[in-house]
Amino acid sequence: MPFIPFDDRDGYIWLDGEFVPWRESKVHVLTHGMHYASTVFEGERAYAGVIYRSRHHTERLKNSAQILGFDLPFTVDEIEAAKAETLAMSGLQNAYIRAFAWRGSEQMGILASETTVRMAIACWAWGDYFEDKMKGIRMTRAVYARPSPETAPCHAKASGLYMICTISKQKAADAGYADALMLDHEGYVAETTGANIFFVQDGAIHTPIADRFLNGITRQTAIRLAKARQLDVIERRIRPEELASFSECFITGSATEITPVCEIDEHSYIPGQISHNLVGDYDKLVHRKLTLDWDA
């Protein structure tokens, strides 16, 4: 598929409550959100015309904004309706949806009390995040660690937190890898540049405790799917020295879905039955051929 720049596409973007032609949906260069990272966002997927766990994403967006010190200018119900309408206007059944909010251009400086809060929703076609993902992706170690919760709002999905992810992802790509494994501020395994990570050892699933990084919606889903298969899921601190002891590895995220990993530097993994089963279960779930009891 040929590359199409994101600023030169057909269609419409929902911007501050109304639909604007895609190429005309612009903001000023002195926007606070661009200069000081006062931006929060959600990445979501629609399958067969339905956005997976849409309201959960919208509620997280609202919470991220509040963590950064501002309120969204629309209610959760209004945003839900706008996302559904944006998807419908796109004409797509399977799509990626990006809802985001940022501080505007009324005030330039670290203080942002005089800025208005802007919001937009865009939707576009997007297939598998990784090519041949069932073969497993190759990863290397990231050049940066995730910051301490005492130094950054790690439970907000905020743009500023992704600066070190972009650096690490680009360096990994330049070296021929698909992604990079990030450690936390104490040297434990944390996540990748944009997804949570899981390992398999003796039939049990091990994953880092999500108290120092975002507890992903797909992460929560994968844990539910594993438990539905009567698999043990152990959330704990994982040392990088343990990487050699695991037989399988996979990552989870709205964009990546559930993707097996075949290599982290010198450590090799074979995408096995547990990884393949969870990939299949997730596909059935998002296409509404499988259900989960989220209240259990």
Secondary structure in CASP SS format (residue, H / E / C, confidence):
PFRMAT SS
TARGET T0000
AUTHOR 0000-0000-0000
METHOD secondary structure of the structure
MODEL  1
M C 1.00
P C 1.00
F C 1.00
I C 1.00
P C 1.00
F C 1.00
D C 1.00
D C 1.00
R C 1.00
D C 1.00
G C 1.00
Y E 1.00
I E 1.00
W E 1.00
L E 1.00
D C 1.00
G C 1.00
E E 1.00
F E 1.00
V E 1.00
P E 1.00
W H 1.00
R H 1.00
E H 1.00
S C 1.00
K C 1.00
V C 1.00
H C 1.00
V C 1.00
L C 1.00
T C 1.00
H H 1.00
G H 1.00
M H 1.00
H H 1.00
Y H 1.00
A C 1.00
S C 1.00
T E 1.00
V E 1.00
F E 1.00
E E 1.00
G E 1.00
E E 1.00
R E 1.00
A E 1.00
Y E 1.00
A C 1.00
G C 1.00
V E 1.00
I E 1.00
Y C 1.00
R C 1.00
S H 1.00
R H 1.00
H H 1.00
H H 1.00
T H 1.00
E H 1.00
R H 1.00
L H 1.00
K H 1.00
N H 1.00
S H 1.00
A H 1.00
Q H 1.00
I H 1.00
L C 1.00
G C 1.00
F C 1.00
D C 1.00
L C 1.00
P C 1.00
F C 1.00
T C 1.00
V H 1.00
D H 1.00
E H 1.00
I H 1.00
E H 1.00
A H 1.00
A H 1.00
K H 1.00
A H 1.00
E H 1.00
T H 1.00
L H 1.00
A H 1.00
M H 1.00
S H 1.00
G C 1.00
L C 1.00
Q C 1.00
N C 1.00
A E 1.00
Y E 1.00
I E 1.00
R E 1.00
A E 1.00
F E 1.00
A E 1.00
W E 1.00
R E 1.00
G C 1.00
S C 1.00
E C 1.00
Q C 1.00
M C 1.00
G C 1.00
I C 1.00
L C 1.00
A C 1.00
S C 1.00
E C 1.00
T C 1.00
T C 1.00
V E 1.00
R E 1.00
M E 1.00
A E 1.00
I E 1.00
A E 1.00
C E 1.00
W E 1.00
A C 1.00
W C 1.00
G C 1.00
D C 1.00
Y C 1.00
F C 1.00
E C 1.00
D C 1.00
K H 1.00
M H 1.00
K H 1.00
G C 1.00
I E 1.00
R E 1.00
M E 1.00
T E 1.00
R E 1.00
A C 1.00
V C 1.00
Y C 1.00
A C 1.00
R C 1.00
P C 1.00
S C 1.00
P C 1.00
E C 1.00
T C 1.00
A C 1.00
P C 1.00
C C 1.00
H C 1.00
A C 1.00
K C 1.00
A E 1.00
S H 1.00
G H 1.00
L H 1.00
Y H 1.00
M H 1.00
I H 1.00
C H 1.00
T H 1.00
I H 1.00
S H 1.00
K H 1.00
Q H 1.00
K H 1.00
A H 1.00
A H 1.00
D H 1.00
A C 1.00
G C 1.00
Y C 1.00
A C 1.00
D E 1.00
A E 1.00
L E 1.00
M E 1.00
L E 1.00
D C 1.00
H C 1.00
E C 1.00
G C 1.00
Y C 1.00
V E 1.00
A E 1.00
E E 1.00
T E 1.00
T C 1.00
G C 1.00
A C 1.00
N E 1.00
I E 1.00
F E 1.00
F E 1.00
V E 1.00
Q E 1.00
D C 1.00
G C 1.00
A E 1.00
I E 1.00
H E 1.00
T E 1.00
P E 1.00
I C 1.00
A C 1.00
D C 1.00
R C 1.00
F C 1.00
L C 1.00
N C 1.00
G C 1.00
I H 1.00
T H 1.00
R H 1.00
Q H 1.00
T H 1.00
A H 1.00
I H 1.00
R H 1.00
L H 1.00
A H 1.00
K H 1.00
A H 1.00
R C 1.00
Q C 1.00
L C 1.00
D C 1.00
V E 1.00
I E 1.00
E E 1.00
R E 1.00
R C 1.00
I C 1.00
R C 1.00
P H 1.00
E H 1.00
E H 1.00
L H 1.00
A H 1.00
S H 1.00
F C 1.00
S C 1.00
E E 1.00
C E 1.00
F E 1.00
I E 1.00
T E 1.00
G E 1.00
S C 1.00
A C 1.00
T C 1.00
E E 1.00
I E 1.00
T E 1.00
P E 1.00
V E 1.00
C E 1.00
E E 1.00
I E 1.00
D C 1.00
E C 1.00
H E 1.00
S E 1.00
Y C 1.00
I C 1.00
P C 1.00
G C 1.00
Q H 1.00
I H 1.00
S H 1.00
H H 1.00
N H 1.00
L H 1.00
V H 1.00
G H 1.00
D H 1.00
Y H 1.00
D H 1.00
K H 1.00
L H 1.00
V H 1.00
H C 1.00
R C 1.00
K C 1.00
L C 1.00
T C 1.00
L C 1.00
D C 1.00
W C 1.00
D C 1.00
A C 1.00
END
